Amino acid sequence: MALAGFYYTGCGDWVRCAFCGLELASWTKDVESFSRHKYENPRCSFMEEIRHRAKMPPTCCMNMTSLIDEEVVEEVLACGFQWNDVEVAVARLLSCRCE
């Protein structure tokens, strides 16, 4: 789930995208999180970036803050996540290999 940009909301099986705010539930074992995210909100900045990065050389690095909506970050931090953890998660999600 996290690799598709989602974090747990703390309620049932609801998750929220840290980038577009999309909330989804009713997960089953056969549901692939990337596919569902792309289907439900193909214009999500995170999903667009994943598609864009798939076309770029793997050594390319980007400014992570350009992908993160300030309001969403504040919401994630309000859920109890630490900024360093959010930053590390975003870097892993984007497979960023900064020097």
N, CA, C and O atoms as CSV, one atom per row, in Angstrom:
chain,resi,resn,atom,element,x,y,z
A,1,MET,N,N,0.820,-1.190,0.000
A,1,MET,CA,C,0.000,0.000,0.000
A,1,MET,C,C,0.864,1.254,0.000
A,1,MET,O,O,0.630,2.179,-0.778
A,2,ALA,N,N,1.859,1.280,0.871
A,2,ALA,CA,C,2.693,2.480,0.975
A,2,ALA,C,C,3.415,2.775,-0.333
A,2,ALA,O,O,3.608,3.939,-0.685
A,3,LEU,N,N,3.809,1.749,-1.046
A,3,LEU,CA,C,4.493,1.970,-2.318
A,3,LEU,C,C,3.587,2.606,-3.358
A,3,LEU,O,O,4.072,3.187,-4.329
A,4,ALA,N,N,2.288,2.506,-3.171
A,4,ALA,CA,C,1.328,3.139,-4.079
A,4,ALA,C,C,0.895,4.502,-3.547
A,4,ALA,O,O,-0.035,5.110,-4.077
A,5,GLY,N,N,1.568,4.984,-2.499
A,5,GLY,CA,C,1.297,6.314,-1.967
A,5,GLY,C,C,0.307,6.367,-0.820
A,5,GLY,O,O,-0.017,7.453,-0.338
A,6,PHE,N,N,-0.183,5.215,-0.370
A,6,PHE,CA,C,-1.216,5.190,0.659
A,6,PHE,C,C,-0.651,5.041,2.065
A,6,PHE,O,O,0.411,4.455,2.279
A,7,TYR,N,N,-1.398,5.592,3.015
A,7,TYR,CA,C,-1.129,5.341,4.427
A,7,TYR,C,C,-2.457,5.007,5.100
A,7,TYR,O,O,-3.522,5.416,4.637
A,8,TYR,N,N,-2.379,4.267,6.186
A,8,TYR,CA,C,-3.564,3.820,6.910
A,8,TYR,C,C,-4.197,4.983,7.655
A,8,TYR,O,O,-3.495,5.746,8.318
A,9,THR,N,N,-5.513,5.129,7.558
A,9,THR,CA,C,-6.222,6.233,8.220
A,9,THR,C,C,-6.551,5.929,9.671
A,9,THR,O,O,-6.874,6.836,10.439
A,10,GLY,N,N,-6.471,4.658,10.052
A,10,GLY,CA,C,-6.801,4.286,11.421
A,10,GLY,C,C,-8.233,3.823,11.576
A,10,GLY,O,O,-8.680,3.543,12.689
A,11,CYS,N,N,-8.952,3.738,10.479
A,11,CYS,CA,C,-10.362,3.349,10.515
A,11,CYS,C,C,-10.610,2.209,9.529
A,11,CYS,O,O,-10.419,2.367,8.324
A,12,GLY,N,N,-11.037,1.059,10.055
A,12,GLY,CA,C,-11.352,-0.077,9.187
A,12,GLY,C,C,-10.194,-0.417,8.265
A,12,GLY,O,O,-9.050,-0.533,8.704
A,13,ASP,N,N,-10.505,-0.577,6.969
A,13,ASP,CA,C,-9.436,-0.827,6.004
A,13,ASP,C,C,-9.233,0.384,5.087
A,13,ASP,O,O,-8.754,0.251,3.961
A,14,TRP,N,N,-9.604,1.556,5.585
A,14,TRP,CA,C,-9.468,2.790,4.812
A,14,TRP,C,C,-8.015,3.239,4.761
A,14,TRP,O,O,-7.303,3.228,5.766
A,15,VAL,N,N,-7.593,3.633,3.558
A,15,VAL,CA,C,-6.274,4.218,3.347
A,15,VAL,C,C,-6.456,5.538,2.607
A,15,VAL,O,O,-7.476,5.765,1.956
A,16,ARG,N,N,-5.452,6.400,2.715
A,16,ARG,CA,C,-5.498,7.703,2.040
A,16,ARG,C,C,-4.178,7.919,1.319
A,16,ARG,O,O,-3.112,7.586,1.838
A,17,CYS,N,N,-4.259,8.478,0.123
A,17,CYS,CA,C,-3.050,8.830,-0.613
A,17,CYS,C,C,-2.452,10.085,0.015
A,17,CYS,O,O,-3.154,11.073,0.228
A,18,ALA,N,N,-1.175,10.042,0.305
A,18,ALA,CA,C,-0.490,11.179,0.909
A,18,ALA,C,C,-0.293,12.319,-0.079
A,18,ALA,O,O,0.137,13.405,0.310
A,19,PHE,N,N,-0.598,12.090,-1.338
A,19,PHE,CA,C,-0.361,13.099,-2.366
A,19,PHE,C,C,-1.638,13.731,-2.890
A,19,PHE,O,O,-1.701,14.950,-3.051
A,20,CYS,N,N,-2.662,12.923,-3.161
A,20,CYS,CA,C,-3.900,13.475,-3.737
A,20,CYS,C,C,-5.070,13.446,-2.760
A,20,CYS,O,O,-6.112,14.046,-3.021
A,21,GLY,N,N,-4.901,12.747,-1.627
A,21,GLY,CA,C,-5.968,12.687,-0.632
A,21,GLY,C,C,-7.034,11.648,-0.922
A,21,GLY,O,O,-7.997,11.533,-0.164
A,22,LEU,N,N,-6.887,10.885,-2.001
A,22,LEU,CA,C,-7.853,9.841,-2.345
A,22,LEU,C,C,-7.983,8.860,-1.188
A,22,LEU,O,O,-6.979,8.377,-0.664
A,23,GLU,N,N,-9.221,8.564,-0.790
A,23,GLU,CA,C,-9.466,7.590,0.268
A,23,GLU,C,C,-10.149,6.372,-0.333
A,23,GLU,O,O,-11.111,6.495,-1.090
A,24,LEU,N,N,-9.643,5.202,0.012
A,24,LEU,CA,C,-10.185,3.952,-0.514
A,24,LEU,C,C,-10.323,2.928,0.603
A,24,LEU,O,O,-9.580,2.945,1.584
A,25,ALA,N,N,-11.292,2.039,0.429
A,25,ALA,CA,C,-11.510,0.933,1.366
A,25,ALA,C,C,-11.953,-0.279,0.561
A,25,ALA,O,O,-11.877,-0.287,-0.667
A,26,SER,N,N,-12.414,-1.294,1.265
A,26,SER,CA,C,-12.906,-2.533,0.642
A,26,SER,C,C,-11.808,-3.245,-0.138
A,26,SER,O,O,-11.989,-3.610,-1.299
A,27,TRP,N,N,-10.683,-3.434,0.512
A,27,TRP,CA,C,-9.559,-4.117,-0.118
A,27,TRP,C,C,-9.728,-5.625,-0.026
A,27,TRP,O,O,-10.219,-6.136,0.981
A,28,THR,N,N,-9.333,-6.326,-1.051
A,28,THR,CA,C,-9.300,-7.783,-1.053
A,28,THR,C,C,-7.898,-8.222,-1.445
A,28,THR,O,O,-7.099,-7.414,-1.919
A,29,LYS,N,N,-7.603,-9.483,-1.250
A,29,LYS,CA,C,-6.260,-9.991,-1.535
A,29,LYS,C,C,-5.865,-9.843,-2.999
A,29,LYS,O,O,-4.682,-9.702,-3.309
A,30,ASP,N,N,-6.836,-9.874,-3.897
A,30,ASP,CA,C,-6.514,-9.812,-5.321
A,30,ASP,C,C,-6.450,-8.388,-5.883
A,30,ASP,O,O,-6.190,-8.205,-7.072
A,31,VAL,N,N,-6.683,-7.389,-5.042
A,31,VAL,CA,C,-6.646,-5.995,-5.503
A,31,VAL,C,C,-5.206,-5.486,-5.451
A,31,VAL,O,O,-4.548,-5.574,-4.415
A,32,GLU,N,N,-4.729,-4.960,-6.561
A,32,GLU,CA,C,-3.384,-4.415,-6.656
A,32,GLU,C,C,-3.473,-2.915,-6.421
A,32,GLU,O,O,-4.180,-2.215,-7.145
A,33,SER,N,N,-2.760,-2.416,-5.414
A,33,SER,CA,C,-2.915,-1.028,-4.974
A,33,SER,C,C,-2.551,0.001,-6.043
A,33,SER,O,O,-3.233,1.019,-6.158
A,34,PHE,N,N,-1.495,-0.233,-6.832
A,34,PHE,CA,C,-1.145,0.706,-7.897
A,34,PHE,C,C,-2.271,0.807,-8.923
A,34,PHE,O,O,-2.663,1.904,-9.319
A,35,SER,N,N,-2.781,-0.336,-9.345
A,35,SER,CA,C,-3.844,-0.346,-10.358
A,35,SER,C,C,-5.090,0.368,-9.866
A,35,SER,O,O,-5.709,1.136,-10.603
A,36,ARG,N,N,-5.451,0.115,-8.630
A,36,ARG,CA,C,-6.659,0.747,-8.099
A,36,ARG,C,C,-6.467,2.256,-7.955
A,36,ARG,O,O,-7.369,3.034,-8.265
A,37,HIS,N,N,-5.301,2.660,-7.489
A,37,HIS,CA,C,-5.003,4.082,-7.351
A,37,HIS,C,C,-5.065,4.762,-8.722
A,37,HIS,O,O,-5.680,5.817,-8.874
A,38,LYS,N,N,-4.431,4.154,-9.698
A,38,LYS,CA,C,-4.422,4.708,-11.059
A,38,LYS,C,C,-5.839,4.788,-11.620
A,38,LYS,O,O,-6.188,5.766,-12.281
A,39,TYR,N,N,-6.648,3.779,-11.368
A,39,TYR,CA,C,-8.027,3.752,-11.863
A,39,TYR,C,C,-8.878,4.828,-11.191
A,39,TYR,O,O,-9.631,5.538,-11.858
A,40,GLU,N,N,-8.754,4.942,-9.875
A,40,GLU,CA,C,-9.596,5.864,-9.112
A,40,GLU,C,C,-9.193,7.329,-9.284
A,40,GLU,O,O,-10.051,8.212,-9.271
A,41,ASN,N,N,-7.900,7.592,-9.444
A,41,ASN,CA,C,-7.444,8.972,-9.639
A,41,ASN,C,C,-6.194,9.000,-10.515
A,41,ASN,O,O,-5.082,9.144,-10.006
A,42,PRO,N,N,-6.369,8.864,-11.817
A,42,PRO,CA,C,-5.219,8.851,-12.724
A,42,PRO,C,C,-4.457,10.173,-12.753
A,42,PRO,O,O,-3.332,10.222,-13.251
A,43,ARG,N,N,-5.050,11.239,-12.229
A,43,ARG,CA,C,-4.387,12.547,-12.226
A,43,ARG,C,C,-3.625,12.831,-10.938
A,43,ARG,O,O,-3.125,13.941,-10.750
A,44,CYS,N,N,-3.530,11.863,-10.066
A,44,CYS,CA,C,-2.763,12.033,-8.829
A,44,CYS,C,C,-1.317,12.384,-9.193
A,44,CYS,O,O,-0.712,11.731,-10.043
A,45,SER,N,N,-0.773,13.407,-8.553
A,45,SER,CA,C,0.598,13.834,-8.864
A,45,SER,C,C,1.604,12.712,-8.610
A,45,SER,O,O,2.604,12.601,-9.320
A,46,PHE,N,N,1.344,11.893,-7.614
A,46,PHE,CA,C,2.243,10.774,-7.323
A,46,PHE,C,C,2.199,9.744,-8.445
A,46,PHE,O,O,3.243,9.280,-8.903
A,47,MET,N,N,1.000,9.384,-8.889
A,47,MET,CA,C,0.869,8.396,-9.962
A,47,MET,C,C,1.459,8.932,-11.266
A,47,MET,O,O,2.093,8.187,-12.013
A,48,GLU,N,N,1.253,10.218,-11.541
A,48,GLU,CA,C,1.846,10.827,-12.731
A,48,GLU,C,C,3.370,10.801,-12.646
A,48,GLU,O,O,4.048,10.558,-13.644
A,49,GLU,N,N,3.903,11.050,-11.453
A,49,GLU,CA,C,5.354,11.030,-11.276
A,49,GLU,C,C,5.908,9.624,-11.453
A,49,GLU,O,O,6.980,9.449,-12.031
A,50,ILE,N,N,5.195,8.630,-10.965
A,50,ILE,CA,C,5.626,7.239,-11.154
A,50,ILE,C,C,5.710,6.933,-12.647
A,50,ILE,O,O,6.695,6.358,-13.111
A,51,ARG,N,N,4.687,7.314,-13.393
A,51,ARG,CA,C,4.701,7.084,-14.848
A,51,ARG,C,C,5.853,7.850,-15.496
A,51,ARG,O,O,6.535,7.324,-16.375
A,52,HIS,N,N,6.065,9.080,-15.064
A,52,HIS,CA,C,7.142,9.907,-15.614
A,52,HIS,C,C,8.504,9.293,-15.304
A,52,HIS,O,O,9.365,9.209,-16.180
A,53,ARG,N,N,8.697,8.866,-14.064
A,53,ARG,CA,C,9.989,8.302,-13.659
A,53,ARG,C,C,10.278,6.988,-14.359
A,53,ARG,O,O,11.440,6.632,-14.556
A,54,ALA,N,N,9.245,6.269,-14.732
A,54,ALA,CA,C,9.450,5.008,-15.447
A,54,ALA,C,C,10.104,5.266,-16.804
A,54,ALA,O,O,10.729,4.372,-17.375
A,55,LYS,N,N,9.959,6.481,-17.313
A,55,LYS,CA,C,10.530,6.842,-18.609
A,55,LYS,C,C,11.907,7.485,-18.478
A,55,LYS,O,O,12.552,7.769,-19.487
A,56,MET,N,N,12.367,7.720,-17.241
A,56,MET,CA,C,13.626,8.421,-17.013
A,56,MET,C,C,14.714,7.457,-16.577
A,56,MET,O,O,14.419,6.380,-16.059
A,57,PRO,N,N,15.981,7.838,-16.783
A,57,PRO,CA,C,17.079,7.000,-16.276
A,57,PRO,C,C,16.980,6.872,-14.760
A,57,PRO,O,O,16.579,7.829,-14.097
A,58,PRO,N,N,17.328,5.730,-14.195
A,58,PRO,CA,C,17.174,5.502,-12.756
A,58,PRO,C,C,18.020,6.417,-11.885
A,58,PRO,O,O,17.726,6.553,-10.697
A,59,THR,N,N,19.052,7.045,-12.419
A,59,THR,CA,C,19.887,7.915,-11.595
A,59,THR,C,C,19.314,9.311,-11.466
A,59,THR,O,O,19.849,10.131,-10.720
A,60,CYS,N,N,18.242,9.594,-12.173
A,60,CYS,CA,C,17.642,10.923,-12.104
A,60,CYS,C,C,17.047,11.130,-10.719
A,60,CYS,O,O,16.404,10.238,-10.166
A,61,CYS,N,N,17.265,12.297,-10.176
A,61,CYS,CA,C,16.719,12.609,-8.869
A,61,CYS,C,C,15.914,13.892,-8.959
A,61,CYS,O,O,16.180,14.744,-9.806
A,62,MET,N,N,14.945,14.026,-8.097
A,62,MET,CA,C,14.094,15.206,-8.127
A,62,MET,C,C,13.927,15.798,-6.750
A,62,MET,O,O,14.246,15.165,-5.743
A,63,ASN,N,N,13.436,16.988,-6.713
A,63,ASN,CA,C,13.138,17.657,-5.458
A,63,ASN,C,C,11.838,17.076,-4.912
A,63,ASN,O,O,10.769,17.318,-5.472
A,64,MET,N,N,11.919,16.315,-3.829
A,64,MET,CA,C,10.737,15.649,-3.295
A,64,MET,C,C,9.671,16.632,-2.867
A,64,MET,O,O,8.482,16.335,-2.983
A,65,THR,N,N,10.064,17.796,-2.374
A,65,THR,CA,C,9.061,18.733,-1.889
A,65,THR,C,C,8.155,19.225,-3.000
A,65,THR,O,O,7.045,19.678,-2.725
A,66,SER,N,N,8.597,19.149,-4.256
A,66,SER,CA,C,7.739,19.583,-5.357
A,66,SER,C,C,6.571,18.628,-5.553
A,66,SER,O,O,5.567,18.997,-6.162
A,67,LEU,N,N,6.688,17.415,-5.049
A,67,LEU,CA,C,5.624,16.424,-5.201
A,67,LEU,C,C,4.647,16.421,-4.034
A,67,LEU,O,O,3.550,15.871,-4.138
A,68,ILE,N,N,5.034,17.021,-2.951
A,68,ILE,CA,C,4.258,16.890,-1.733
A,68,ILE,C,C,3.449,18.153,-1.479
A,68,ILE,O,O,4.010,19.231,-1.287
A,69,ASP,N,N,2.153,18.014,-1.481
A,69,ASP,CA,C,1.267,19.124,-1.173
A,69,ASP,C,C,1.408,19.447,0.311
A,69,ASP,O,O,1.305,18.559,1.157
A,70,GLU,N,N,1.643,20.717,0.621
A,70,GLU,CA,C,1.884,21.125,2.012
A,70,GLU,C,C,0.743,20.712,2.938
A,70,GLU,O,O,0.982,20.282,4.067
A,71,GLU,N,N,-0.483,20.839,2.469
A,71,GLU,CA,C,-1.648,20.477,3.280
A,71,GLU,C,C,-1.653,18.981,3.597
A,71,GLU,O,O,-1.988,18.576,4.710
A,72,VAL,N,N,-1.282,18.169,2.614
A,72,VAL,CA,C,-1.241,16.722,2.815
A,72,VAL,C,C,-0.141,16.370,3.808
A,72,VAL,O,O,-0.333,15.515,4.672
A,73,VAL,N,N,1.004,17.022,3.688
A,73,VAL,CA,C,2.102,16.763,4.621
A,73,VAL,C,C,1.668,17.097,6.041
A,73,VAL,O,O,1.930,16.333,6.970
A,74,GLU,N,N,1.007,18.234,6.210
A,74,GLU,CA,C,0.530,18.610,7.539
A,74,GLU,C,C,-0.440,17.568,8.086
A,74,GLU,O,O,-0.420,17.265,9.279
A,75,GLU,N,N,-1.287,17.021,7.220
A,75,GLU,CA,C,-2.240,16.002,7.652
A,75,GLU,C,C,-1.517,14.722,8.063
A,75,GLU,O,O,-1.857,14.105,9.073
A,76,VAL,N,N,-0.517,14.328,7.272
A,76,VAL,CA,C,0.261,13.129,7.601
A,76,VAL,C,C,0.993,13.336,8.925
A,76,VAL,O,O,1.008,12.446,9.775
A,77,LEU,N,N,1.593,14.501,9.100
A,77,LEU,CA,C,2.291,14.789,10.354
A,77,LEU,C,C,1.326,14.819,11.529
A,77,LEU,O,O,1.677,14.399,12.632
A,78,ALA,N,N,0.107,15.314,11.303
A,78,ALA,CA,C,-0.912,15.345,12.358
A,78,ALA,C,C,-1.332,13.937,12.769
A,78,ALA,O,O,-1.827,13.730,13.877
A,79,CYS,N,N,-1.134,12.975,11.876
A,79,CYS,CA,C,-1.452,11.577,12.195
A,79,CYS,C,C,-0.378,10.949,13.083
A,79,CYS,O,O,-0.507,9.801,13.511
A,80,GLY,N,N,0.677,11.710,13.354
A,80,GLY,CA,C,1.711,11.207,14.251
A,80,GLY,C,C,3.001,10.804,13.567
A,80,GLY,O,O,3.950,10.396,14.236
A,81,PHE,N,N,3.058,10.909,12.248
A,81,PHE,CA,C,4.288,10.574,11.536
A,81,PHE,C,C,5.307,11.695,11.719
A,81,PHE,O,O,4.937,12.867,11.787
A,82,GLN,N,N,6.573,11.341,11.797
A,82,GLN,CA,C,7.658,12.312,11.908
A,82,GLN,C,C,8.108,12.722,10.505
A,82,GLN,O,O,8.056,11.918,9.574
A,83,TRP,N,N,8.551,13.981,10.355
A,83,TRP,CA,C,8.965,14.476,9.040
A,83,TRP,C,C,10.042,13.589,8.428
A,83,TRP,O,O,9.983,13.286,7.237
A,84,ASN,N,N,11.025,13.168,9.225
A,84,ASN,CA,C,12.091,12.312,8.688
A,84,ASN,C,C,11.526,11.025,8.114
A,84,ASN,O,O,11.993,10.552,7.078
A,85,ASP,N,N,10.521,10.449,8.779
A,85,ASP,CA,C,9.902,9.223,8.281
A,85,ASP,C,C,9.168,9.474,6.971
A,85,ASP,O,O,9.223,8.652,6.056
A,86,VAL,N,N,8.479,10.612,6.882
A,86,VAL,CA,C,7.762,10.963,5.651
A,86,VAL,C,C,8.759,11.151,4.514
A,86,VAL,O,O,8.545,10.660,3.405
A,87,GLU,N,N,9.837,11.855,4.790
A,87,GLU,CA,C,10.860,12.110,3.778
A,87,GLU,C,C,11.490,10.809,3.287
A,87,GLU,O,O,11.690,10.628,2.086
A,88,VAL,N,N,11.802,9.903,4.216
A,88,VAL,CA,C,12.381,8.612,3.853
A,88,VAL,C,C,11.389,7.801,3.023
A,88,VAL,O,O,11.771,7.175,2.034
A,89,ALA,N,N,10.123,7.810,3.420
A,89,ALA,CA,C,9.106,7.062,2.679
A,89,ALA,C,C,8.960,7.584,1.260
A,89,ALA,O,O,8.867,6.800,0.316
A,90,VAL,N,N,8.941,8.894,1.103
A,90,VAL,CA,C,8.823,9.475,-0.239
A,90,VAL,C,C,10.039,9.105,-1.076
A,90,VAL,O,O,9.901,8.747,-2.246
A,91,ALA,N,N,11.218,9.187,-0.492
A,91,ALA,CA,C,12.435,8.827,-1.223
A,91,ALA,C,C,12.386,7.378,-1.677
A,91,ALA,O,O,12.770,7.065,-2.804
A,92,ARG,N,N,11.916,6.496,-0.810
A,92,ARG,CA,C,11.808,5.081,-1.185
A,92,ARG,C,C,10.767,4.881,-2.268
A,92,ARG,O,O,10.970,4.105,-3.202
A,93,LEU,N,N,9.654,5.582,-2.139
A,93,LEU,CA,C,8.595,5.455,-3.136
A,93,LEU,C,C,9.065,5.892,-4.510
A,93,LEU,O,O,8.675,5.305,-5.520
A,94,LEU,N,N,9.879,6.893,-4.551
A,94,LEU,CA,C,10.361,7.422,-5.821
A,94,LEU,C,C,11.662,6.771,-6.264
A,94,LEU,O,O,12.196,7.097,-7.324
A,95,SER,N,N,12.175,5.844,-5.445
A,95,SER,CA,C,13.455,5.195,-5.724
A,95,SER,C,C,14.531,6.227,-6.014
A,95,SER,O,O,15.340,6.062,-6.926
A,96,CYS,N,N,14.529,7.278,-5.237
A,96,CYS,CA,C,15.470,8.384,-5.425
A,96,CYS,C,C,16.851,7.947,-4.964
A,96,CYS,O,O,17.010,7.410,-3.867
A,97,ARG,N,N,17.839,8.177,-5.799
A,97,ARG,CA,C,19.209,7.800,-5.460
A,97,ARG,C,C,20.084,9.048,-5.423
A,97,ARG,O,O,21.039,9.181,-6.188
A,98,CYS,N,N,19.740,9.952,-4.525
A,98,CYS,CA,C,20.496,11.205,-4.413
A,98,CYS,C,C,21.883,10.928,-3.858
A,98,CYS,O,O,22.070,10.040,-3.026
A,99,GLU,N,N,22.818,11.675,-4.314
A,99,GLU,CA,C,24.196,11.549,-3.808
A,99,GLU,C,C,24.329,12.306,-2.512
A,99,GLU,O,O,25.407,12.330,-1.918
